[in-house]
Amino acid sequence: MASKKHLSEKETTELLDVLQQRFEKNKNRHQDLDWAKIEEKLKANPSKLWSINEMEISGGEPDVVDYDKLTGEYLFFDCSAESPKDRRSFCYDREALDSRKENKPQNDILTVASEMGVEILDETQYRFLQTLGKFDLKTSSWIKTPKEIRALGGALFCDRRYDTVFVYHNGANSYYAARAFRGVLRV
């Protein structure tokens, strides 16, 4: 991930163009939202725009999916058809990574998400995403795991098969070439 936490003017313009094109192409994800207001909010929050760029360059294809009237924030989710390519093959968290004696993955998803300035989707958010399209038909995505499950060594992930969203479990220290995580960012 990039070491700087802001984008140049050129990078900002290019990213906003990509986001606007994606917004217009996928109106079903945000039928009642206005791009001009979203763009204004993004420009006023350069660190959030940097995080969205991190989502973009790692293969997440971020898009605005909701507006929280209570907080006045737009929610961006990774909306790539499959789990983001450059975030695959990571275990769940640092504790899981440190517990592996051999064949360690390169990183863990909670550390990567934190470095990107995003959170990972929870089960409710993942199920909401699946109402907006069909995602993870060939891959899977780690989701936020309840503390009770994590304390016992497990972690949760989801995918979509047979036109149904499934929630599964695995050891938190496991990792797979077809599993990453999907981020959420509030702007």
MIMAR-850278 format. One record per residue: residue number from 1; residue in three letters; x, y, z of N, C-alpha, C in turn. Coordinates in Angstrom, 1 decimal, padded with zeros to 4 digits. Atoms other than C-alpha are relative to their C-alpha. Layout:
+-----+------+--------+--------+--------+--------+--------+--------+--------+--------+--------+
|  nr | rest |   n.c1 |   n.c2 |   n.c3 |  ca.c1 |  ca.c2 |  ca.c3 |   c.c1 |   c.c2 |   c.c3 |
+-----+------+--------+--------+--------+--------+--------+--------+--------+--------+--------+
| NUM |  Ala |      X |      Y |      Z |      X |      Y |      Z |      X |      Y |      Z |
...
+-----+------+--------+--------+--------+--------+--------+--------+--------+--------+--------+
***
This chain:
+-----+------+--------+--------+--------+--------+--------+--------+--------+--------+--------+
|  nr | rest |   n.c1 |   n.c2 |   n.c3 |  ca.c1 |  ca.c2 |  ca.c3 |   c.c1 |   c.c2 |   c.c3 |
+-----+------+--------+--------+--------+--------+--------+--------+--------+--------+--------+
|   1 |  Met |  000.8 | -001.2 |  000.0 |  000.0 |  000.0 |  000.0 |  000.9 |  001.3 |  000.0 |
|   2 |  Ala | -000.8 | -001.3 |  000.1 |  001.1 |  003.6 | -000.6 |  000.3 |  000.5 |  001.4 |
|   3 |  Ser | -000.4 | -000.5 | -001.2 |  003.0 |  005.3 |  002.1 | -000.6 |  001.4 |  000.3 |
|   4 |  Lys |  000.7 | -001.3 | -000.2 |  001.4 |  008.8 |  001.6 | -001.5 | -000.3 |  000.1 |
|   5 |  Lys |  001.4 |  000.2 | -000.2 | -002.1 |  009.3 |  002.7 | -000.9 |  001.1 | -000.6 |
|   6 |  His |  000.7 | -000.9 |  000.8 | -003.2 |  011.8 |  000.1 |  000.3 | -000.2 | -001.4 |
|   7 |  Leu | -000.2 |  000.2 |  001.4 | -003.6 |  011.9 | -003.6 |  000.4 |  001.3 | -000.7 |
|   8 |  Ser | -000.3 | -001.2 |  000.8 | -002.2 |  014.4 | -006.1 | -001.2 |  000.5 | -000.7 |
|   9 |  Glu |  001.2 | -000.5 |  000.8 | -004.6 |  016.6 | -008.1 | -000.3 | -000.9 | -001.1 |
|  10 |  Lys |  000.2 |  000.9 |  001.2 | -004.1 |  014.3 | -011.1 | -000.7 | -001.3 |  000.5 |
|  11 |  Glu |  000.6 |  001.2 | -000.6 | -004.8 |  011.2 | -009.0 | -001.4 |  000.1 |  000.4 |
|  12 |  Thr |  001.3 | -000.3 | -000.4 | -007.8 |  012.8 | -007.5 | -001.0 |  000.1 | -001.1 |
|  13 |  Thr |  000.9 | -000.2 |  001.2 | -009.3 |  013.8 | -010.9 | -000.2 | -001.4 | -000.6 |
|  14 |  Glu |  000.1 |  001.3 |  000.6 | -008.6 |  010.3 | -012.3 | -000.9 | -000.9 |  000.8 |
|  15 |  Leu |  000.9 |  000.9 | -000.9 | -010.2 |  008.5 | -009.3 | -001.4 |  000.5 | -000.1 |
|  16 |  Leu |  001.3 | -000.5 |  000.0 | -013.2 |  010.8 | -009.3 | -000.7 | -000.4 | -001.3 |
|  17 |  Asp |  000.5 |  000.4 |  001.3 | -013.7 |  010.1 | -013.0 | -000.4 | -001.5 |  000.0 |
|  18 |  Val |  000.3 |  001.5 | -000.1 | -013.6 |  006.3 | -012.4 | -001.2 | -000.2 |  000.8 |
|  19 |  Leu |  001.1 |  000.2 | -000.9 | -016.0 |  006.6 | -009.5 | -001.3 |  000.5 | -000.6 |
|  20 |  Gln |  001.2 | -000.6 |  000.7 | -018.4 |  008.8 | -011.5 | -000.5 | -001.0 | -001.1 |
|  21 |  Gln |  000.4 |  001.0 |  001.0 | -018.4 |  006.3 | -014.4 | -000.7 | -001.2 |  000.6 |
|  22 |  Arg |  000.5 |  001.2 | -000.7 | -019.0 |  003.4 | -012.0 | -001.4 |  000.3 |  000.6 |
|  23 |  Phe |  001.3 | -000.5 | -000.6 | -021.8 |  005.4 | -010.3 | -001.1 |  000.0 | -001.0 |
|  24 |  Glu |  001.0 | -000.1 |  001.1 | -023.6 |  006.1 | -013.6 | -000.3 | -001.4 | -000.6 |
|  25 |  Lys |  000.2 |  001.4 |  000.6 | -023.1 |  002.5 | -014.9 | -000.9 | -000.9 |  001.0 |
|  26 |  Asn |  000.7 |  000.9 | -000.9 | -024.6 |  001.0 | -011.7 | -001.0 |  000.7 |  000.9 |
|  27 |  Lys |  001.1 | -000.8 | -000.7 | -027.6 |  003.1 | -010.8 | -000.8 | -000.8 |  001.0 |
|  28 |  Asn |  000.8 |  000.8 | -000.9 | -029.3 |  000.2 | -009.2 |  000.5 | -000.1 |  001.4 |
|  29 |  Arg | -000.6 |  000.0 | -001.3 | -026.9 |  000.4 | -006.3 | -000.3 |  001.3 |  000.9 |
|  30 |  His |  000.2 | -001.3 | -000.7 | -027.8 |  004.0 | -005.4 | -001.0 |  000.9 | -000.7 |
|  31 |  Gln |  001.0 | -000.6 |  000.8 | -031.0 |  005.0 | -007.1 | -000.4 |  001.4 |  000.5 |
|  32 |  Asp |  000.4 | -001.3 | -000.4 | -031.8 |  008.0 | -004.9 |  001.1 |  000.9 |  000.4 |
|  33 |  Leu | -001.2 | -000.8 | -000.4 | -028.3 |  009.4 | -004.5 |  000.5 |  000.9 | -001.2 |
|  34 |  Asp | -000.5 | -001.1 |  001.0 | -026.8 |  012.5 | -006.3 |  001.5 |  000.0 | -000.1 |
|  35 |  Trp | -001.4 |  000.0 |  000.2 | -023.3 |  012.2 | -007.7 |  000.7 |  001.3 |  000.4 |
|  36 |  Ala | -000.6 | -001.3 | -000.3 | -022.6 |  015.9 | -007.3 |  000.2 |  000.2 |  001.5 |
|  37 |  Lys | -000.1 |  000.0 | -001.5 | -023.2 |  015.7 | -003.5 |  001.1 | -000.9 |  000.5 |
|  38 |  Ile | -001.0 |  001.0 | -000.4 | -021.1 |  012.6 | -003.2 |  001.4 |  000.5 | -000.4 |
|  39 |  Glu | -001.3 | -000.5 |  000.4 | -018.2 |  014.2 | -005.2 |  000.4 |  001.1 |  000.9 |
|  40 |  Glu | -000.3 | -001.1 | -000.9 | -018.4 |  017.3 | -003.0 |  000.6 | -000.5 |  001.3 |
|  41 |  Lys | -000.4 |  000.7 | -001.2 | -018.1 |  015.1 |  000.1 |  001.4 | -000.6 | -000.1 |
|  42 |  Leu | -001.3 |  000.6 |  000.2 | -015.2 |  013.2 | -001.3 |  001.1 |  001.0 | -000.1 |
|  43 |  Lys | -001.0 | -001.0 |  000.1 | -013.3 |  016.3 | -002.2 |  000.3 |  000.7 |  001.3 |
|  44 |  Ala | -000.2 | -000.6 | -001.3 | -013.8 |  017.6 |  001.3 |  000.7 | -000.9 |  001.0 |
|  45 |  Asn | -000.6 |  001.0 | -000.9 | -012.3 |  014.4 |  002.8 |  001.2 | -000.7 | -000.7 |
|  46 |  Pro | -001.1 |  000.6 |  000.8 | -008.9 |  013.8 |  001.1 |  000.5 | -001.3 |  000.6 |
|  47 |  Ser | -000.5 |  001.3 | -000.5 | -007.9 |  011.0 |  003.5 | -001.0 | -001.1 | -000.3 |
|  48 |  Lys |  000.9 |  001.0 |  000.4 | -011.1 |  009.2 |  002.7 |  000.1 | -000.4 | -001.5 |
|  49 |  Leu | -000.2 |  000.2 |  001.5 | -010.5 |  009.6 | -001.0 |  001.2 | -000.8 | -000.2 |
|  50 |  Trp | -001.2 |  000.9 |  000.0 | -007.0 |  008.1 | -000.4 | -000.4 | -001.4 |  000.3 |
|  51 |  Ser |  000.4 |  001.4 | -000.3 | -008.7 |  005.1 |  001.2 | -000.8 | -000.6 | -001.1 |
|  52 |  Ile |  000.8 |  000.5 |  001.2 | -011.1 |  004.7 | -001.7 |  001.0 | -000.4 | -001.1 |
|  53 |  Asn | -001.0 |  000.3 |  001.0 | -008.1 |  004.8 | -004.0 |  000.7 | -001.3 |  000.4 |
|  54 |  Glu | -000.6 |  001.3 | -000.5 | -006.5 |  002.0 | -001.9 | -001.0 | -001.2 | -000.4 |
|  55 |  Met |  000.9 |  001.0 |  000.3 | -009.7 |  000.0 | -002.4 |  000.0 | -000.3 | -001.5 |
|  56 |  Glu | -000.1 |  000.1 |  001.5 | -009.5 |  000.7 | -006.2 |  001.2 | -000.7 | -000.5 |
|  57 |  Ile | -001.2 |  000.5 |  000.6 | -005.9 | -000.1 | -006.8 |  000.2 | -001.5 |  000.5 |
|  58 |  Ser | -000.2 |  001.4 | -000.4 | -006.2 | -003.4 | -004.9 | -001.1 | -000.9 | -000.6 |
|  59 |  Gly |  001.0 |  000.8 |  000.8 | -009.1 | -004.6 | -007.2 | -001.4 |  000.0 |  000.6 |
|  60 |  Gly |  001.3 |  000.0 | -000.6 | -012.1 | -003.7 | -005.1 | -001.2 |  000.7 | -000.7 |
|  61 |  Glu |  001.1 | -000.7 |  000.7 | -014.0 | -001.5 | -007.5 | -001.0 |  000.7 |  000.9 |
|  62 |  Pro |  000.9 | -000.6 | -000.9 | -015.5 |  000.7 | -004.8 | -001.1 |  000.8 | -000.6 |
|  63 |  Asp |  001.1 | -000.7 |  000.5 | -018.9 |  002.2 | -005.3 | -000.9 |  000.4 |  001.2 |
|  64 |  Val |  000.9 | -000.5 | -001.1 | -021.3 |  004.2 | -003.1 | -001.3 | -000.9 | -000.1 |
|  65 |  Val |  001.1 |  000.9 |  000.0 | -024.1 |  001.9 | -002.0 | -001.1 |  000.4 |  001.0 |
|  66 |  Asp |  001.0 | -000.5 | -000.9 | -026.0 |  003.8 |  000.7 |  000.3 |  001.3 |  000.6 |
|  67 |  Tyr | -000.2 | -001.2 | -000.7 | -026.5 |  007.0 |  002.6 | -000.6 | -000.1 |  001.4 |
|  68 |  Asp |  000.5 |  000.1 | -001.4 | -026.8 |  007.1 |  006.4 | -000.5 |  001.4 |  000.4 |
|  69 |  Lys |  000.7 | -001.3 | -000.3 | -029.3 |  009.9 |  007.2 |  000.4 |  000.5 |  001.4 |
|  70 |  Leu | -000.3 | -000.4 | -001.4 | -028.4 |  009.8 |  010.9 |  001.4 |  000.7 |  000.1 |
|  71 |  Thr | -001.3 | -000.6 | -000.1 | -024.7 |  010.5 |  010.4 |  000.4 |  000.9 | -001.2 |
|  72 |  Gly | -000.3 | -000.8 |  001.1 | -024.8 |  012.2 |  007.0 |  001.2 | -000.6 | -000.8 |
|  73 |  Glu | -001.1 |  000.6 |  000.7 | -022.3 |  009.7 |  005.6 | -000.5 | -000.9 | -001.2 |
|  74 |  Tyr |  000.2 |  000.9 |  001.1 | -022.1 |  007.9 |  002.3 |  000.8 | -001.3 |  000.3 |
|  75 |  Leu | -000.8 |  001.3 | -000.2 | -021.1 |  004.2 |  002.4 |  000.5 | -000.5 | -001.3 |
|  76 |  Phe | -000.7 |  000.6 |  001.1 | -018.7 |  002.8 | -000.1 |  000.3 | -001.4 |  000.3 |
|  77 |  Phe | -000.4 |  001.5 | -000.1 | -018.3 | -001.0 | -000.5 |  000.8 | -000.3 | -001.2 |
|  78 |  Asp | -000.6 |  000.6 |  001.1 | -016.0 | -003.0 | -002.6 | -001.1 | -000.7 | -000.8 |
|  79 |  Cys |  001.1 |  000.6 |  000.8 | -018.3 | -004.0 | -005.5 |  000.6 | -000.8 | -001.2 |
|  80 |  Ser | -000.5 |  000.9 |  001.1 | -015.9 | -006.1 | -007.7 | -000.8 | -001.3 |  000.0 |
|  81 |  Ala |  000.8 |  001.2 |  000.1 | -017.6 | -009.2 | -009.0 |  000.5 | -001.1 |  000.9 |
|  82 |  Glu | -000.7 |  001.0 | -000.9 | -015.1 | -011.4 | -007.2 |  000.8 |  000.7 |  001.0 |
|  83 |  Ser | -000.8 | -000.6 | -001.1 | -013.2 | -010.8 | -004.0 |  001.3 |  000.6 | -000.6 |
|  84 |  Pro | -001.1 | -000.8 |  000.6 | -010.5 | -008.2 | -004.7 |  001.3 | -000.8 | -000.1 |
|  85 |  Lys | -001.2 |  000.8 |  000.4 | -007.5 | -009.8 | -006.4 |  001.2 |  000.3 |  000.9 |
|  86 |  Asp | -001.2 | -000.3 | -000.7 | -004.7 | -008.0 | -004.6 | -000.1 |  000.0 |  001.6 |
|  87 |  Arg |  000.2 |  000.2 | -001.5 | -006.1 | -008.8 | -001.1 | -000.2 | -001.5 |  000.3 |
|  88 |  Arg |  000.3 |  001.4 | -000.2 | -006.3 | -012.6 | -001.5 |  001.2 | -000.6 |  000.7 |
|  89 |  Ser | -001.0 |  000.9 | -000.6 | -004.3 | -015.3 |  000.3 |  000.5 |  000.6 |  001.3 |
|  90 |  Phe | -000.3 | -000.5 | -001.3 | -004.3 | -013.5 |  003.7 | -000.8 | -000.7 |  001.0 |
|  91 |  Cys |  000.8 |  000.6 | -001.1 | -005.3 | -015.0 |  007.0 | -000.8 |  001.1 |  000.7 |
|  92 |  Tyr |  001.0 | -000.9 | -000.6 | -007.8 | -013.3 |  009.3 |  000.6 |  001.2 |  000.7 |
|  93 |  Asp | -000.5 | -001.1 | -000.8 | -005.8 | -011.3 |  011.8 |  001.5 | -000.3 |  000.4 |
|  94 |  Arg | -001.4 |  000.1 | -000.3 | -002.3 | -010.7 |  013.2 |  000.3 | -001.2 |  001.0 |
|  95 |  Glu | -000.2 |  001.2 | -000.9 | -002.7 | -013.3 |  016.0 |  000.0 | -001.3 | -000.8 |
|  96 |  Ala |  000.0 |  001.2 |  000.8 | -003.6 | -015.9 |  013.4 |  001.3 | -000.1 | -000.8 |
|  97 |  Leu | -001.2 |  000.0 |  000.8 | -000.6 | -014.9 |  011.2 |  001.2 | -000.4 |  000.9 |
|  98 |  Asp | -001.1 |  000.3 | -000.9 |  001.8 | -015.0 |  014.2 | -000.1 | -001.5 |  000.5 |
|  99 |  Ser |  000.1 |  001.4 | -000.5 |  000.5 | -018.5 |  015.2 |  000.5 | -001.0 | -001.0 |
| 100 |  Arg | -000.4 |  001.0 |  001.0 |  001.5 | -020.1 |  011.9 |  001.5 | -000.1 |  000.1 |
| 101 |  Lys | -001.4 |  000.2 | -000.1 |  004.9 | -021.7 |  012.2 |  000.7 | -000.1 | -001.4 |
| 102 |  Glu | -000.6 |  000.1 |  001.3 |  005.4 | -022.4 |  008.5 | -001.1 |  000.4 | -001.0 |
| 103 |  Asn |  000.9 | -000.4 |  001.1 |  003.8 | -021.4 |  005.1 | -000.9 |  001.2 |  000.4 |
| 104 |  Lys |  000.8 | -001.1 | -000.4 |  002.8 | -018.1 |  006.5 | -000.4 |  000.8 | -001.2 |
| 105 |  Pro |  000.4 | -000.9 |  001.0 |  000.7 | -015.8 |  004.3 |  000.8 |  001.3 |  000.1 |
| 106 |  Gln | -000.7 | -001.3 |  000.1 |  002.1 | -012.4 |  003.3 | -000.5 |  001.0 |  001.1 |
| 107 |  Asn |  000.6 | -000.9 | -000.9 | -000.3 | -010.6 |  005.6 | -001.3 | -000.5 |  000.6 |
| 108 |  Asp |  001.3 |  000.3 | -000.5 | -003.6 | -010.6 |  007.5 | -001.0 |  001.1 | -000.4 |
| 109 |  Ile |  000.9 | -001.0 |  000.6 | -006.8 | -008.9 |  006.4 | -000.3 |  001.2 |  000.9 |
| 110 |  Leu |  000.3 | -001.2 | -000.9 | -007.4 | -006.8 |  009.5 |  001.1 |  001.0 |  000.0 |
| 111 |  Thr | -001.1 | -000.9 |  000.1 | -004.0 | -005.3 |  009.3 | -000.1 |  000.8 | -001.3 |
| 112 |  Val |  000.1 | -000.6 |  001.3 | -004.4 | -004.6 |  005.6 | -001.2 |  001.0 | -000.1 |
| 113 |  Ala |  001.2 | -000.9 | -000.1 | -007.9 | -003.1 |  006.1 |  000.4 |  001.3 |  000.8 |
| 114 |  Ser | -000.4 | -001.2 | -000.9 | -006.5 | -000.8 |  008.9 |  000.9 |  000.9 | -000.8 |
| 115 |  Glu | -001.0 | -000.8 |  000.7 | -003.6 |  000.3 |  006.7 | -000.7 |  000.8 | -001.1 |
| 116 |  Met |  000.7 | -000.6 |  001.1 | -006.1 |  001.1 |  003.9 | -001.0 |  001.1 |  000.6 |
| 117 |  Gly |  000.9 | -001.0 | -000.6 | -008.3 |  003.1 |  006.4 | -001.5 | -000.4 | -000.2 |
| 118 |  Val |  001.4 |  000.5 |  000.1 | -011.4 |  000.8 |  005.9 | -000.2 | -001.1 |  001.0 |
| 119 |  Glu |  000.4 |  001.1 | -000.8 | -013.3 | -001.8 |  007.8 | -000.4 | -001.1 | -000.9 |
| 120 |  Ile |  000.5 |  001.1 |  000.8 | -014.2 | -005.2 |  006.6 | -001.5 | -000.1 |  000.2 |
| 121 |  Leu |  001.5 |  000.2 | -000.1 | -017.9 | -006.0 |  005.9 | -000.3 | -001.0 |  001.1 |
| 122 |  Asp |  000.6 |  001.0 | -000.9 | -019.9 | -007.7 |  008.6 | -001.0 | -000.8 | -000.8 |
| 123 |  Glu |  001.0 |  000.8 |  000.6 | -022.5 | -010.3 |  007.8 | -001.2 |  000.7 | -000.6 |
| 124 |  Thr |  001.2 | -000.8 |  000.5 | -025.4 | -007.8 |  007.5 |  000.4 |  000.8 | -001.2 |
| 125 |  Gln | -000.4 | -000.8 |  001.1 | -023.4 | -005.6 |  005.2 |  000.3 | -000.9 | -001.3 |
| 126 |  Tyr | -000.3 |  000.9 |  001.1 | -022.3 | -008.6 |  003.1 | -001.3 | -000.4 | -000.7 |
| 127 |  Arg |  001.3 |  000.4 |  000.5 | -025.9 | -009.7 |  002.7 | -000.7 |  001.1 | -000.7 |
| 128 |  Phe |  000.5 | -001.1 |  000.7 | -026.9 | -006.2 |  001.8 |  000.6 |  000.2 | -001.4 |
| 129 |  Leu | -000.8 | -000.1 |  001.3 | -024.2 | -006.1 | -000.9 | -000.6 | -001.0 | -001.0 |
| 130 |  Gln |  000.5 |  001.0 |  001.0 | -025.7 | -009.3 | -002.4 | -001.4 |  000.4 | -000.5 |
| 131 |  Thr |  001.3 | -000.5 |  000.5 | -029.1 | -007.5 | -002.8 |  000.3 |  000.9 | -001.2 |
| 132 |  Leu | -000.3 | -001.0 |  001.0 | -027.3 | -005.1 | -005.2 |  000.5 | -000.7 | -001.3 |
| 133 |  Gly | -000.6 |  000.7 |  001.2 | -025.9 | -007.8 | -007.6 |  000.4 | -001.4 |  000.5 |
| 134 |  Lys | -000.5 |  001.3 | -000.3 | -024.3 | -011.2 | -007.6 |  001.5 |  000.1 |  000.1 |
| 135 |  Phe | -001.4 | -000.1 | -000.3 | -020.9 | -011.2 | -006.0 |  000.6 | -001.3 |  000.6 |
| 136 |  Asp | -000.7 |  001.2 | -000.5 | -018.3 | -013.9 | -005.1 | -000.7 | -001.3 | -000.5 |
| 137 |  Leu |  000.5 |  001.3 |  000.5 | -019.7 | -016.6 | -007.4 |  001.1 | -001.0 | -000.2 |
| 138 |  Lys | -001.1 |  000.9 |  000.1 | -016.2 | -018.1 | -007.7 |  001.0 |  000.1 |  001.1 |
| 139 |  Thr | -000.9 | -000.3 | -001.1 | -014.4 | -016.6 | -004.7 | -000.8 |  000.1 |  001.3 |
| 140 |  Ser |  000.7 | -000.2 | -001.2 | -015.2 | -015.9 | -001.1 |  000.7 |  001.2 |  000.7 |
| 141 |  Ser | -000.5 | -001.2 | -000.7 | -014.7 | -013.0 |  001.3 | -000.1 | -000.2 |  001.5 |
| 142 |  Trp |  000.0 |  000.0 | -001.5 | -013.7 | -012.9 |  005.0 | -001.0 |  001.1 |  000.4 |
| 143 |  Ile |  000.9 | -001.0 | -000.6 | -016.3 | -011.0 |  007.1 |  000.4 |  000.2 |  001.5 |
| 144 |  Lys | -000.2 | -000.3 | -001.5 | -016.1 | -009.4 |  010.6 | -000.5 | -001.2 |  000.8 |
| 145 |  Thr |  000.3 |  001.2 | -000.7 | -016.1 | -012.3 |  013.0 | -000.3 |  000.4 |  001.5 |
| 146 |  Pro |  000.3 | -000.3 | -001.5 | -017.8 | -012.1 |  016.5 |  001.2 | -000.5 |  000.9 |
| 147 |  Lys | -001.1 |  000.3 | -001.0 | -015.3 | -012.1 |  019.4 | -000.1 | -001.4 |  000.5 |
| 148 |  Glu |  000.1 |  001.4 | -000.6 | -016.7 | -015.4 |  020.8 |  000.5 | -001.0 | -001.0 |
| 149 |  Ile | -000.5 |  000.9 |  001.0 | -015.9 | -017.2 |  017.6 |  001.5 |  000.1 | -000.2 |
| 150 |  Arg | -001.5 | -000.3 |  000.1 | -012.5 | -015.6 |  017.2 |  000.8 | -000.5 |  001.2 |
| 151 |  Ala | -000.7 |  000.5 | -001.2 | -011.6 | -016.5 |  020.8 |  000.2 | -001.5 |  000.0 |
| 152 |  Leu | -000.2 |  001.4 |  000.1 | -012.0 | -020.1 |  019.9 |  000.8 | -000.4 | -001.2 |
| 153 |  Gly | -000.9 |  000.3 |  001.1 | -009.7 | -019.8 |  016.9 | -000.6 |  000.1 | -001.4 |
| 154 |  Gly |  000.7 |  000.0 |  001.3 | -012.3 | -019.4 |  014.1 | -000.1 |  001.4 | -000.5 |
| 155 |  Ala |  000.3 | -001.2 |  000.7 | -013.2 | -016.8 |  011.6 | -001.1 | -000.3 | -001.1 |
| 156 |  Leu |  001.1 |  000.2 |  000.9 | -016.1 | -016.3 |  009.2 |  000.3 |  000.5 | -001.4 |
| 157 |  Phe | -000.1 | -000.5 |  001.3 | -016.3 | -015.9 |  005.5 | -001.4 | -000.3 | -000.7 |
| 158 |  Cys |  001.2 |  000.2 |  000.8 | -019.1 | -015.7 |  002.9 |  000.3 | -000.1 | -001.5 |
| 159 |  Asp |  000.0 |  000.0 |  001.4 | -019.8 | -016.4 | -000.7 | -001.4 | -000.2 | -000.5 |
| 160 |  Arg |  001.3 |  000.2 |  000.6 | -022.7 | -016.8 | -003.1 |  000.1 | -001.2 | -000.9 |
| 161 |  Arg |  000.0 |  001.2 |  000.9 | -023.5 | -020.2 | -004.6 | -001.5 | -000.4 |  000.0 |
| 162 |  Tyr |  001.4 |  000.5 |  000.1 | -026.8 | -021.7 | -005.9 | -001.0 |  001.1 |  000.3 |
| 163 |  Asp |  000.9 | -001.2 | -000.2 | -028.3 | -018.1 | -005.8 | -000.3 |  000.2 |  001.5 |
| 164 |  Thr |  000.2 | -000.1 | -001.5 | -027.9 | -018.2 | -002.0 |  001.3 |  000.5 |  000.6 |
| 165 |  Val | -001.2 | -000.5 | -000.7 | -025.5 | -016.3 |  000.3 |  000.2 | -001.0 |  001.2 |
| 166 |  Phe | -000.4 |  000.9 | -001.1 | -023.7 | -018.7 |  002.6 |  001.1 |  000.6 |  000.9 |
| 167 |  Val | -001.0 | -000.4 | -001.0 | -021.7 | -018.0 |  005.8 |  000.6 | -001.3 |  000.5 |
| 168 |  Tyr | -000.8 |  001.2 | -000.4 | -019.0 | -020.5 |  006.7 |  001.0 |  000.4 |  001.1 |
| 169 |  His | -001.1 | -000.2 | -001.0 | -016.2 | -020.9 |  009.2 |  001.2 | -000.7 | -000.4 |
| 170 |  Asn | -001.4 |  000.5 |  000.3 | -012.5 | -021.6 |  009.0 |  000.8 |  000.3 |  001.2 |
| 171 |  Gly | -001.0 | -000.4 | -001.0 | -009.5 | -021.5 |  011.3 |  000.4 |  001.4 | -000.5 |
| 172 |  Ala | -000.4 | -001.4 |  000.4 | -008.5 | -017.8 |  011.4 |  001.4 |  000.0 | -000.6 |
| 173 |  Asn | -001.3 |  000.0 |  000.6 | -005.0 | -018.8 |  010.4 |  000.1 | -000.6 | -001.4 |
| 174 |  Ser |  000.0 |  000.6 |  001.4 | -006.1 | -020.4 |  007.1 |  000.0 |  001.2 | -001.0 |
| 175 |  Tyr |  000.1 | -001.0 |  001.1 | -005.8 | -018.6 |  003.8 | -000.1 | -000.7 | -001.3 |
| 176 |  Tyr |  000.3 |  000.6 |  001.3 | -006.8 | -019.3 |  000.3 |  000.2 |  001.0 | -001.2 |
| 177 |  Ala | -000.2 | -000.8 |  001.2 | -006.0 | -018.0 | -003.2 | -001.2 |  000.6 | -000.5 |
| 178 |  Ala |  001.3 | -000.6 |  000.5 | -009.7 | -017.3 | -003.8 | -000.7 |  000.7 |  001.1 |
| 179 |  Arg |  000.7 | -000.7 | -001.1 | -010.5 | -015.5 | -000.5 |  000.8 |  001.2 |  000.3 |
| 180 |  Ala | -000.6 | -001.3 | -000.4 | -009.9 | -011.9 |  000.3 | -001.0 |  000.6 |  001.0 |
| 181 |  Phe |  001.0 | -000.6 | -000.8 | -012.0 | -009.3 |  002.1 | -000.6 |  001.2 | -000.8 |
| 182 |  Arg |  000.6 | -001.1 |  000.6 | -014.4 | -006.6 |  001.0 | -000.1 |  001.1 |  001.1 |
| 183 |  Gly |  000.0 | -001.1 | -000.9 | -014.1 | -003.2 |  002.6 | -001.2 |  000.9 |  000.0 |
| 184 |  Val |  001.1 | -001.0 |  000.0 | -016.6 | -000.6 |  003.7 |  000.7 |  001.3 |  000.6 |
| 185 |  Leu | -000.5 | -001.3 | -000.4 | -015.8 |  003.1 |  004.1 | -001.1 |  001.0 |  000.1 |
| 186 |  Arg |  001.0 | -001.0 | -000.2 | -018.0 |  005.9 |  005.5 |  000.7 |  001.3 | -000.3 |
| 187 |  Val | -000.5 | -001.3 |  000.4 | -017.5 |  009.3 |  003.9 | -001.1 |  001.1 |  000.3 |
+-----+------+--------+--------+--------+--------+--------+--------+--------+--------+--------+
***
